[in-house]
Amino acid sequence: MSIKTTRSREVQIRLLVTFFVQGIISTTIIPRIPELIDQIGVNFTAWGAILGFAGLGSLIGLMFANRLIVRFSSRTVLRVTSVLSALLIAAMPWITDPWIFFALQAFMSFVGSCLNISLNSQSVVFQKLINRTIIGRLHGAWSIGAACSVALSAILASFTPLWLHLTLVPVLVAIVFLWSTRASLSPEEVGKANERKQMKKSSFFKSPPEIWLLAAGLFAGMFPELVMMDWSTVFSKKVLMLSPGLGAIPYMVFVGAMIVVRLSTVRLTKTTPILRIANIGGLFGSVAMGLGVLLGPLASQVDPIFGLVVTSFFWMIAGFGIGPMVPTFFGTAGGVKGLTTPQALARMSLTNAILVMGAKTVMGALAQDVNLVAAFIFPTILLFVAGLIAGRVAKRPAGSPTVVDDAFPMTGPIGVIAVED
């Protein structure tokens, strides 16, 4: 199980670039979300339902991605889905019918799920080949790409038509994907790292109690991050009364704070267990997120820029708190007694995907039927719950789940989904 140094360097560079540009394409529409809502002519309830039920595509991807990889190889699936995921974005500006937009979102979720599984499969296999943990660096590249994308998109949104923005960026990203995935691991190289362990057949509904606790923590810790991705610019426009360019700043600050935490995970855990970090982060981060939601609008009544500064400050603290959530719960799954890491991750991911579908619909209904400020209290409470769950798991008795070093840090929007055979 080895790989030549020059080949190792090439694969690592290409993986870093692939994660980086995936981060770019995943967040490029964020500053334009209010425009897309107006374009298809839906209210917040319908928008939330579109985002939520489009997750059905992701569930279908979860069911078929492994079969596609087995039949065509992770390299082929990665190359096709990466380019397709970028080009599908370019279709958004031309759709005005909400049902067609929903179908596009569902198909994008399917493609994205297959992309995530094939890309992370390549990453895990590469780690085995070089016998070194680099997944944290790879997912850090994704977060940096996401932050850069929001910043660039905020600038483009201030003077570029929607169709031009969402054509130019996806096409450029697709070209980079073609280059970066060309040198991904071949089926022969993947075969060198084949160290499959025998899995015990275990019913999903008879999973250990720890799995359900960790799945709840993963959902409660990940959903606030997804809300920030889907709704932060809407909040900025409708509540803080900011322009598209300025409206992206609170999310940029938020994701920047997450990047700092995730890239510092190894250093932080030398002195403090990651579960304790998540426990503290969830409790303090939820308070900060709530203060940003409540005080930002009050400050914006005095001056919109003042509201921007207040919201960004508190959401930065929230970003520090949310940062360790996904790494913690994914990493802790590696020590669940009675299940292999792939089994544990698959069950947690499936449970999380189902819960997120419903929660996105609830978020949209709250935004429409109450108001956006009240809607943001929902993820704020969930983040507090995630902190409590992390504290509960940290106090586990001997023999309960432990954190496996090479299972983290993962990032939220592209969480790894491992598929059982």
N, C-alpha and C positions, 0 to 999 in steps of 0.2 A: 504494500500500500504506500506508494510514493509517487512523486511527480518532480520533473526536472526543475531546477531553480529558475531558468529563463521562462519556462512555460508557467510556472507558479506565479511569477511576477506579472506575466501577461494576463492570466486569468483574473488575478486580484484587481488589476487596474480596470479591466473591462467590467468586472462586477461592481466596483465602486462607481464607475460611470453610469452603469445601468440603474443602480439604486438612486443615484443623483438625479438622472433625468426622469425616473419614475416619480420621484418627489415633485419635480417640476410639473409634469402633466397632471398629477393628482390634485394640485391646488391652483392651477392656472385660472379656473373659472370663479374662484372665491370672490374677487372684487366685482364680478359681473353677475352674481346670483340675483340681486334685485332686478336687474334688467331682464334676466331670463324669466323670472316670475311674471313680470309685466308682459313679456313677449308672448307667453302662452296663455295669459289672461286667467290666472287662477288665484284664489285666496290662500291664506296661510294654511288652512286646514287641508286643502287639496295638495298644496306643495308638500306638506308633511307626509301625506298619504303616498304621494309619488315617491318620495325618498325612502319611506318605510317599506312599501310593498315591492319596490324595485329590488330589494334585498332577496326576493325569491330567486332572482338570477344568480346571486351569489351562492345560495343553497344548492341550486342545480349544478353550479360549477364545482362545489364541494363534492358532489356525488360522482361527477364524471372526470374531473381533472386527473385523478390518479390513473384511470383507465387510458386516458389520452396519452399520458406520460409513458405508461408501460408500452403502448402500441407504437408511439411515434418518437419517443425519447424526450427528456426534459429540455434538451437544446432546441428541438424543433418547436415544441409547444411554446417555449420562451420567445423564440424569434417571431412566431406568428402573432401571439397574443400581445407582445409589447408594441409592435407596429400598429396592430389593430386598435389597441387601447388609445393610442395617440390620435389616430385618424378619425375615430368615432367622435371625438370632441369637436372636430371641425363640422360635424353635422348639426350641432346644437343651434347655431344662429339662424338656421333655415327652417326650423320647426316652430309652428304656431299652434298646432293641435295638441292639447294636453295628453291625449291617449297615445299619440305617436311619440311624444316626448317620454312618456312613461315606458313605452316599449323599448326606446333607445336606452333609457337608464337601466332597465332590467338586463338588456343584452350587454351593456357595459359592465354591469356587476358580474355577469357570468364570465366575461373575458377577463375582468380584473381578478376574479377568484382564481382562474386558471393561471394567470400571470404570476400571482403571488405564490402559488404552490410550486410552480416550476422554478421560479427565481430563488425561492428560499430552499428548495430541494438542492439546487446547484450550490448554494452557499454552504449548506450543512455538509454535503459530500466533499466540497473543497476543503472545509475545515478538517475533515477526516484525512484527506490526502496529505495535507501539510502538518497535521497534528498540532494545530494552533488555533485558538479561539479568536476569530476576527469578525464575528457577526455583529458585535457592537459597533465596530467601525463602519460596517456596511450600512447598518440602519441609521447611524449618525449621518452618513452621506445622504440618505433619503430625507432626513429632517432638514439638512442644510439646503438641499434642492427645493424642498417645500417652502422654506422661508424666502429663498431667493426668488422663487416663482411668484409668491404673493407680492413681494416688493416690486418686481418687474411688472406684474399685471396691474398693480395699483397705478403705476406710472402710465402704462398703456391705456388704462381705462379713462384717464383724464383727457386724452386727445384722439384715441384710435377707435374707429367704429367696431362694434362687437364682432361682426363677421370677419374683419381683417385680423383682429387680435386672435380669435379662435380658429383661424386658418393658418396664420404665420407660425405661431408657437407649436401647434401639433405637428405640422409638416417638418419643421426643423428637428423636433424631438424624435419623430419617426426615422429621420435620416441618421440621427445619432444612435438610436436603438439598433438599426441595421448594422452599424459598425461595431457597437459594443457587444452585441450578442453573437456576432460571428465567431468569436474566439472562445465561446463558452465551452464547458466540459463536454467532450464527446461521449457517446454511449460506452465506448471502450474504457475511457478514463473513469466514468461513473462506476463501471463494473469492478475496477480495482478497489474501490472503497466499500464494496458490498459486504457488510458485516451484520446481516439481518439476524436478529435474535428471535427465538421462538416466542410468539405471543400466546398467552392463554386466552381462550375464548371467554368473554365476559359480557353479559347482557348490559346494554346501555342503561336500562332502568334499574339494574342492580349494581350500579357504580358505587364505590365507597363514598360515604357521606362527605369526605373532604373535597371530592370533586364538585359537589353542588355548592359548597361554601366558596371554593375558589372560583367557580363559574359566576357566582353572584358578585364576588369581588371584582372579577375581570369586567363584567358588564357595568357595574357601578363606577369603576375607574376609567373605562374606555369611553362610555357614552358622553360624558362632559366634553371630552376632546372632539368627538364627532359633532357635537352641537356647535362648538366653536368654529369648526370647519364649515358647517352648513348654514349657520345663522348669525355669525358675528358681524358680517358686513350688512346684513339686513337690519340688525340692531343698530349699527352705526348710522345707517341712512334714515330709518324710520323713527328712532328714538333720540339719537344724538344729533340728527339733522346734518350729517357730514356728507361731503362729496364722495364719489366713488374712490378717488385717490386717497383722501385722508381716511376714509372709512375702513380701509384695509390695515391701517396702522395698529389698532388694538390686537388684531390677530397676529400680525407680524411680531409684535412684542411678546405675545403669549407663546408662540411657537419657538421664538428665540430662547425664551427661558427653558422650555422643554429640552431644546438641543443641549444647552449648558448642562442640565441635570443628567441627561442620558449619556453624554460623552464623559461625564465625571463619575459614572456609576462604579467603575472598578476602584477608583481612588476613594470614594465615599464609603464603600463597603469594607475598607480596611479597618475602619474605626467603629462603624455602626452597621448592624445587620440591615439588609435591604427592606425587610418587613417592617422594622422600626422606622426607617426613613419614609416608607409609604404610609405608615400609620400617622406620623406627624404631618407629612405632606398633605394627606387627605383632609385632616382636621383643619389645619391652618389655611390650606388652599381653598377649601369650600367657603370659609369665612371671607377670604379675600375676593373670591369670585362673586359672592353675594353683595359685598360692599361695592364692587365695581358696577354691578347691575343696578343697585339702588342709588348710589351717590353720583354715578356718572350722569344720569339724566337730570338730576338736580343742578349739577354744575353746568351742564349744557344750557340750562335756562338762563344762566348768567352770561355765558359765552360758550359757543360750540367748541372752541379750541380748549377751553378750560375743562369741558366735559371729556374731550378726547384725552387730555393728560391724566385726569383722574381715573377714567376707565382703564387706560393703558397701564397705569401704575399697579392697580389692584389685579388686573388680569395677568400681569407679569408674575406677581406672587402666586396667582393661581396656576400659572404654567409651571413654576417650580414645584408646586404640590402635585400636579397631575403627571409630571414627567416620569416618576418612578412607578406609576401604577401598573401599566401593562408589563414592563419588565419583571415586576415583583410576582404577579399572579401567574404569568407564563413560566417564569423560572421555578416557582414553588411547585408547579405541577409535576416537575421532574422527579419529585420524591414521594408521590402518592403511592402508598403501599398497595400491591396487588395489580397495578397497571404499569405498562411500559410508558415512557414519555410520549411516543406517538399516540397511544391510546388515550392518555389523559388530555393531551392537547386537542385531539380530534373532538372529544366529547365536550370539552369546555368551549371550543370554537363554535360547534354546532348550537349549543345552548345559547351562547352569546349572540349568534346571528339571528336566532328566533326572537330573543328579547329585544334586540336593537330594532327589528322591524316594527314591533308594537310600540316601542318607545318613541321612534321618530314620528309615528302617526299621532301619538299623544302630544308630542311637542308642537306639531302643527296645529292641532285642535286648540291647545292652550293659547298659542299665539293669536289665533283668529278669534276665539270666543271670549277670551279674557283680555290679555295684552301681552306684548313681548317681554315686558319686565317680569310679569308673573310667570311666563313660560320659562324664563331662565332660572327661576327658583327651583324648578324640577331637576335639572342637572346639578345644581348647587347642592341640593339635598343628597343626590346620589353620590357625589364626591365625598360628602361627609360620611355616608354609609360605607364607602370603599375604605376610608381611613379606619373606621371601626372594625371592619372585617380584617384588614391587615393586622390590626392590633390583636384581634382574636386569634388569628393564625400564629402570630408571633409568640403567643402564650401556650402553644400546643404542647401536649405531653410528649414524652419520648416515643419515637416510632411514628410520629405524624409527619406530614410533608416537610421536606427540607428543600432549600434552594440549590439547584444544580447550576454550577457556574456557566457552562456553555449553553444554557437555555435562555440567557438574557444578555444584553438588553434588546428587546424588540420595541418597535414603535407601534402606536395605536392603529392608525389607518391602514397599515399594511401588516397587521398581525399575522403571524405564521399560522397556517391551518394544516395540520398533519392528518392525513387520511388513513384510516384503518383498512387493512385488506379484508 
